[in-house]
């Protein structure tokens, strides 16, 4: 009887080890999917890793002609469709707080681009347009920093 009990215990131990390894492998796989999703969103939202900081810096310049050309170049790197696509993936893969950071950043990105590329009309002057885009670009920077910090915390917390 003792041999049978030992065999049952050994079988259960092997089975528990296999289940634990399968769970660990699945967790690593999910963490890698999340890591890739977060990285893709950041690459779409801020292609150079400093795009929005450079937009803000440029918008504090003095010459409107130089401002326009430089901001056009920087904002031309943003592919809104890719930002929206990767934001949707973040919404599916990420916890709610992280998804909200991505949503707000995406909203501000679209707002900055629409304002910048939109015509100056009505009471909106070029200087007002610059101010609006600068404020939105600063908000994008802030949200992307929060997103990065929360993504890192989320990825290390799951380990």
C-alpha positions as CSV (number, residue, x, y, z in Angstrom):
1,X,0.0,0.0,0.0
2,X,2.9,2.4,0.8
3,X,4.3,2.1,-2.8
4,X,0.9,2.9,-4.2
5,X,0.6,6.0,-2.0
6,X,4.1,7.2,-3.0
7,X,3.2,6.7,-6.7
8,X,0.0,8.7,-6.3
9,X,1.9,11.5,-4.5
10,X,4.6,11.5,-7.2
11,X,2.0,11.6,-10.0
12,X,0.2,14.5,-8.4
13,X,3.5,16.4,-7.9
14,X,4.4,15.9,-11.6
15,X,1.0,17.0,-12.6
16,X,1.1,20.1,-10.4
17,X,4.5,21.0,-11.8
18,X,3.2,20.6,-15.4
19,X,0.2,22.8,-14.6
20,X,2.4,25.4,-13.0
21,X,4.8,25.4,-16.0
22,X,1.9,25.7,-18.4
23,X,0.5,28.7,-16.4
24,X,3.9,30.3,-16.3
25,X,4.4,29.8,-20.1
26,X,1.0,31.3,-20.7
27,X,1.7,34.3,-18.4
28,X,5.0,34.9,-20.3
29,X,3.2,34.7,-23.6
30,X,0.6,37.2,-22.5
31,X,3.2,39.6,-21.0
32,X,5.1,39.5,-24.4
33,X,1.8,40.3,-26.3
34,X,1.2,43.3,-23.9
35,X,4.8,44.5,-24.2
36,X,4.6,44.4,-28.0
37,X,1.2,46.2,-27.9
38,X,2.5,48.9,-25.6
39,X,5.6,49.4,-27.7
40,X,3.7,49.6,-30.9
41,X,1.4,52.3,-29.5
42,X,4.3,54.3,-28.2
43,X,6.1,54.0,-31.6
44,X,3.0,55.2,-33.4
45,X,2.2,58.0,-31.0
46,X,5.7,59.3,-30.8
47,X,7.7,58.0,-33.7
48,X,11.1,59.5,-32.8
49,X,10.6,59.2,-29.0
50,X,10.9,63.0,-28.8
51,X,8.4,64.2,-31.5
52,X,6.1,65.9,-29.1
53,X,8.8,67.5,-27.0
54,X,10.3,68.9,-30.2
55,X,6.9,70.2,-31.3
56,X,6.5,72.0,-28.0
57,X,10.0,73.4,-28.3
58,X,9.5,74.6,-31.8
59,X,6.2,76.2,-30.9
60,X,8.0,78.4,-28.5
61,X,10.1,79.8,-31.4
62,X,9.7,83.3,-32.8
63,X,9.5,83.2,-36.6
64,X,6.1,81.9,-37.8
65,X,7.6,80.7,-41.1
66,X,10.2,78.6,-39.4
67,X,7.6,77.4,-36.8
68,X,5.2,76.3,-39.6
69,X,7.8,74.3,-41.6
70,X,9.3,72.6,-38.6
71,X,6.0,71.7,-37.0
72,X,4.7,70.4,-40.4
73,X,7.7,68.2,-40.6
74,X,7.4,66.8,-37.1
75,X,3.6,66.3,-37.2
76,X,4.0,64.7,-40.7
77,X,5.6,61.8,-39.0
78,X,2.4,60.9,-37.1
79,X,0.3,58.3,-38.8
80,X,-3.1,58.9,-37.2
81,X,-4.6,55.6,-38.5
82,X,-1.7,53.7,-37.0
83,X,-2.2,55.5,-33.7
84,X,-5.9,54.6,-33.7
85,X,-5.2,51.0,-34.6
86,X,-2.6,50.6,-31.9
87,X,-4.8,52.4,-29.4
88,X,-7.5,49.9,-30.1
89,X,-5.1,47.1,-29.4
90,X,-4.1,48.7,-26.1
91,X,-7.8,48.9,-25.2
92,X,-8.1,45.2,-25.7
93,X,-4.9,44.1,-24.0
94,X,-4.3,46.7,-21.2
95,X,-5.9,47.3,-17.8
96,X,-8.4,50.1,-17.7
97,X,-6.0,52.8,-16.3
98,X,-3.4,52.2,-19.0
99,X,-6.1,52.1,-21.7
100,X,-7.4,55.5,-20.5
101,X,-3.9,57.0,-20.7
102,X,-3.7,55.8,-24.3
103,X,-7.2,57.1,-25.1
104,X,-6.4,60.6,-23.8
105,X,-3.1,60.7,-25.6
106,X,-4.8,59.6,-28.8
107,X,-7.5,62.2,-28.3
108,X,-4.9,64.9,-27.8
109,X,-2.9,63.8,-30.8
110,X,-5.9,63.9,-33.1
111,X,-6.8,67.3,-31.7
112,X,-3.3,68.7,-32.2
113,X,-3.2,67.4,-35.7
114,X,-6.7,68.6,-36.6
115,X,-6.0,72.1,-35.2
116,X,-2.6,72.4,-36.8
117,X,-3.8,71.3,-40.2
118,X,-7.1,73.1,-40.1
119,X,-7.5,76.5,-41.6
120,X,-7.3,79.7,-39.5
121,X,-10.8,81.1,-39.6
122,X,-13.1,83.2,-37.6
123,X,-11.6,84.6,-34.5
124,X,-8.8,82.0,-34.5
125,X,-5.5,83.7,-35.2
126,X,-2.2,81.9,-36.0
127,X,-0.9,82.7,-32.6
128,X,-4.0,81.2,-31.0
129,X,-3.6,78.1,-33.1
130,X,0.0,77.8,-32.0
131,X,-1.0,78.1,-28.3
132,X,-3.7,75.4,-28.7
133,X,-1.4,73.0,-30.4
134,X,1.4,73.6,-27.9
135,X,-1.0,72.9,-25.0
136,X,-2.2,69.7,-26.7
137,X,1.4,68.6,-27.4
138,X,2.3,69.2,-23.8
139,X,-0.7,67.0,-22.8
140,X,0.4,64.3,-25.2
141,X,3.9,64.3,-23.7
142,X,2.4,64.1,-20.2
143,X,0.0,61.2,-21.1
144,X,2.7,59.3,-22.9
145,X,5.0,59.6,-19.9
146,X,2.2,58.3,-17.7
147,X,1.4,55.5,-20.2
148,X,5.1,54.4,-20.2
149,X,5.3,54.4,-16.4
150,X,2.0,52.5,-16.0
151,X,3.0,50.1,-18.7
152,X,6.3,49.3,-17.0
153,X,4.5,48.9,-13.6
154,X,1.9,46.7,-15.3
155,X,4.5,44.5,-17.0
156,X,6.7,44.0,-13.9
157,X,3.7,43.5,-11.6
158,X,2.6,40.5,-13.6
159,X,5.9,38.7,-13.2
